[in-house]
Amino acid sequence: MEIIDGKTLAKNIRENLKSEVEELKSKGINPKFAVILVGNDKASLTYVKSKNKACQELGIEYEEIILEGNTTMQELLEIIESLNERTEISGILLQSPIPKHLDINEAFRKISPSKDVDGFNPYNVGKLCLNQDTFVSCTPYGIMKIFDAYNIPIEGKNAVVIGRSNIVGKPMALSLLNKNATVTICHSKTEDLKEITQKADIIIAAIGKKHFVTKEMVKEGAVIIDVGINRTDEGIFGDVDFEGVKEKASYITPVPGGVGPMTVAMLMTNIVKAAKQSNQK
Ligand code: NAD
């Protein structure tokens, strides 16, 4: 069994990106990232802070647009439009969640596909579906990097994704399908989940329930990727019962230190890619 070290892998990716950013700057290409935050959701503030820090470390310019919780849809769309038009901005991210009176899907649609570094614009999701080069949602993208870095085979494997969210489950399933896995997507209405997971060579757990995946659900030698971040008074826990499952797994990601650090590293990767592509136009 090998424990996947997402922290070190993400650090290496960021170091490589730092050199790449330096090189781009010497050619007059300045990656710049804009984040829109609406309201003052506590978790969002923490996420935004870590994105800012990563940008600083890499030499990527960073701009934060903080909007009042009572911002109207029209105002939000106008701000996105102005960021779309500003040529020095390489990537735009709208931090979710946004207040309930706003339509997040309409906002995501407004972000120019060429600046959509989170990969949430339906145009980019469609390209992922068609297996075309695009911006892929950062968490599934980071997981695919893990497979790559650890030389974990995907083709022909039975991959089970638990969770069907637009940001993790669905793009994850599509990414694995694009690499020729046989993919099953499970969700809250799935019957006999254990029977399905017991046949999986690869399990991706993206549920949001502490220690949901237990050793009884896992086949000997399976690859276990734990996306879950469940904050409790005792600390942060994954969706996988790590201690029980690790004895059966061939590879397993810990929480924290597995998938989490990869998400920010892939966001930075997407920003640099957007900057390079906008320069090629
Ligand atoms: P979500 O709440 O949008 O989706 C959860 C999914 O789990 C749903 O599709 C639901 O059908 C499924 N589910 C719920 N109960 C189930 C059950 N009993 N059996 C089978 N499926 C069930 O969550 P999300 O945004 O996809 O996030 C999932 C988890 O991953 C959360 O803990 C979140 O914090 C974490 N997350 C981590 C990162 C990271 O960078 N590591 C990024 C995004 C999300």
Residues whose N, C-alpha, C, O or C-beta is under 5 A from the ligand:
A	BS01	NAD	T139 G163 R164 S165 V168 G169 C186 H187 S188 A206 I207 G208 V227 G228 I229 N230 V259 G260 T263
